[in-house]
Amino acid sequence: MKVNPLSLRTKILETHIYCGIYAMFVELINPETRLCAIDGTALRSSKYDNKAKSGKGTRLGYYKGYKLHCIAAVSDIIIPLVFDLITANVYDNQVSDLLYEAKFITHF
């Protein structure tokens, strides 16, 4: 199986740089709320996207694409705290990493 070096580089950038900046941003704005919302939504992709998988969503039915799962602080504004983008073939109850990551957010 060939690994696309561009996707590997993108994943490294996402996990080390983007997530670090995002964590600093969330800590800076310091959402003073205990009420959180957890949701997932289906994102349809291009038919030429070879990394997307087929899945079933409540709104789209069967589709090819990804799922975005997010935990957000809810107050006057909605602040996403933790999010994950996975392929559409993964069931929603398999995404327990978000709750684990949300446990270590310092402002709760």
KAFEN-V179047 format. One record per residue. SS is DSSP state (alpha for helix, beta for strand, coil for the rest). OMEGA is omega in whole degrees, 0 to 359 (999 if undefined). Layout:
ss->(SS & SS)
omega->(OMEGA & OMEGA)
//
This chain:
ss->(coil & coil & coil & coil & alpha & alpha & alpha & alpha & alpha & alpha & alpha & alpha & alpha & alpha & alpha & alpha & alpha & alpha & alpha & alpha & alpha & alpha & alpha & alpha & alpha & alpha & alpha & alpha & alpha & coil & coil & coil & coil & coil & coil & beta & beta & beta & beta & beta & beta & beta & beta & beta & coil & coil & coil & coil & coil & coil & coil & coil & beta & beta & beta & beta & beta & coil & coil & coil & beta & beta & beta & beta & beta & beta & beta & beta & beta & beta & beta & beta & beta & beta & coil & coil & coil & beta & beta & beta & beta & beta & beta & beta & beta & beta & beta & coil & coil & coil & coil & alpha & alpha & alpha & coil & coil & alpha & alpha & alpha & alpha & alpha & alpha & alpha & coil & coil & coil & coil & coil)
omega->(180 & 176 & 178 & 183 & 179 & 180 & 177 & 178 & 178 & 180 & 178 & 178 & 182 & 184 & 186 & 187 & 185 & 181 & 176 & 177 & 180 & 179 & 178 & 179 & 180 & 179 & 179 & 182 & 172 & 179 & 184 & 182 & 176 & 182 & 181 & 176 & 178 & 181 & 175 & 179 & 180 & 177 & 180 & 181 & 176 & 179 & 179 & 179 & 185 & 178 & 180 & 180 & 178 & 179 & 180 & 177 & 180 & 182 & 185 & 188 & 176 & 182 & 176 & 181 & 187 & 173 & 175 & 176 & 186 & 169 & 185 & 173 & 184 & 174 & 175 & 175 & 179 & 182 & 177 & 182 & 182 & 178 & 180 & 178 & 182 & 177 & 188 & 183 & 179 & 180 & 182 & 182 & 178 & 185 & 180 & 180 & 180 & 179 & 178 & 179 & 181 & 180 & 185 & 174 & 192 & 187 & 174 & 999)
//
